[in-house]
Amino acid sequence: MRRNSLFGFRRDLVSVWLGAALLLSVLAPISLRGQTGYGTILGRVTDNSGAVVPGATVTSRNEDTNVSNVTQANGDGEYVFPNLIPGAYEVTVSQKGFNLFKVSHIVLSVSQTVREDAELAVGTTATTVKVTASAPLVQTDTSSVESVIDSKQIETMPLDGRQNVFGLIALAPGVQGGAWGMYTPKFGGNTVEGSYNVRIDGVDSSESENEYIGIGDPSLDAIAEFKVIDSMGSAKYGTGASSVIMVTKSGTNQFHGTAFEYNRINNLAAQNFFATGSPKSQYIRNEFGGTFGGPIKKDKLFFFGSFEGLTARSPNVSESSMPTAALLQGDFSGLPAITDPSTGLPFPGNQIPTTRFSSPSQYFLKFFDTPNLPSTAAGGLGTNFIASLRNKQDEFRYEGRGDYTINNKNQLSVMWFDARYVPRVSSGWSPKFGGNTNPATYQNVGVNLTSTIKPTLTNLASFGFHRVWDKVAAQTAGQVDMSKLFPQMPTPPAGLGGLPNVSISGFNGLYDTGGGGDNEQTFEGSDTLTWAKGKHLVEAG
């Protein structure tokens, strides 16, 4: 058994937090890395001559939810809107003696900083100057190397399975790999565990014990977009040189829903070539689900939810070498002579007396299968057994999110995600041993409160909970207790144990996984203060 619990308070960041708190005279008692995936829109307000226009009123409006935030340009003409949910925004700038300036459809991606400077023309606010936003060719406001995988790519990319985002991560430059079960992708050639982290709506989603990417992701239809940061990331992204920052979809002022099903059935699956003499193995793969989101109260309270299920039954045809019934009775007729180790003389008739069988040997005999393939080898040896086995996989993933504009200074976002594997059953070489069951649960809860203290000071308070529970049990768990055969061995924990690895020259032998499990629980608390001071943007937490 591995560790029973894991609490994710990162003591190594305490000193950094306290130092930042003292610097800004802000109390921050809990220290944990925190990054929600929110973005920032900032810029400078000037007139036609390039002189700054201080005190201008700047409003950002989410075009999907109609939620607005208001700030003022400071003495240097600078304005900033931190902690914005990714989406399309409209920015309006007004100042007495100047025309109203409006720029629409500013696309803000996950954890992106977008600069939108405003040049005001002399006139009246009754006249509006409209501008359409365009993406900058070069990002000058951040130093990190970043790649965004947006919702269009997620929806249109052909994927071999929908269980995780590994294949999509490989679309980012500098990332190699991207297959199911790939816990250690290469970011810039680096595969060291713990050199990267994954966050969903600000909550750590890494497998904490071994520090690799977990396999519990929301449904792909629930992911708005995610960003891969492969070098020079901000300290706020947490440990490691690389980060995967994922953001789920939120509701809007319009009701939207999706539904899907991908199905493969046994009638359209071919029989395994080596099992043509056996009944056709079952093959079924059914992936289904949907999403739904919209307003509970227009312009104020929104919801979004998703569900995805997978039921799969796949064949596993195995060929192996099993001892014949005669060999299991000690009859080695037709094979080279065997000798008695106690006398050095051949056994009469090449037959080992059953009285010479040890108790453990007699116990293990029942786990061998009877050969069912013809063999031309001496004594019926060689590949003489074939089995049509079955793998079972059932997965169910649920996700919900709510966004609430409490007032014009406070906004709340809550996310919940649950993935359950109940359970996965993998087969081995034989119907009697080698397989395992592997139930697992992955859970995330994230709460983010954004507060505008004053136009130049914004605070983001976050709480997160992440749980990984899994258990691996051998096919023979509960059937075999080796301590009863070998007193020097410990009694296995309840539900674990199983056959040991027994190697026999010329045969497949016996084996089973030892089993084990995890129960990791990570609680996170973070607080990030964003302060616009002159031409500088200061973040501390």
Protein Blocks (a to p, Z undefined) as FASTA:
>chain_A
ZZfbdcfbdfklmmmmmmmmmmnopacfbccdddehiacdddddddfkopacehiacddd
dfklopacdddddfkopacdehiaedddddddddehiacdddehiacdehiacddddddd
eddfkbccdddddddfbdckbcbdcddddfklmmmmccedjkbmklmmmmpghiacjieh
iabcceehiacehiaccdeehiacbdfklopacfbdcdfklpnbdcddfbhpafklogcj
bdcddddddddfbdcdddddddddfklpccdfklmmpccdddddddddddddddfbghkb
ccdddddddddddddddddddddfklmnopaghiacdddfknopacehhiacfklpcfkl
mmmmmmpccdfbdcfbehhiajfbdcddddddddddddddddddfblmbccddddddddd
dddddddfbfkgoiacdddddddddddddddfbfkbccdddddddddddddddfkgokac
fklmmmmbccddehiacddddddehiabjaddebiadddddddddddddddehjbccddZ
Z
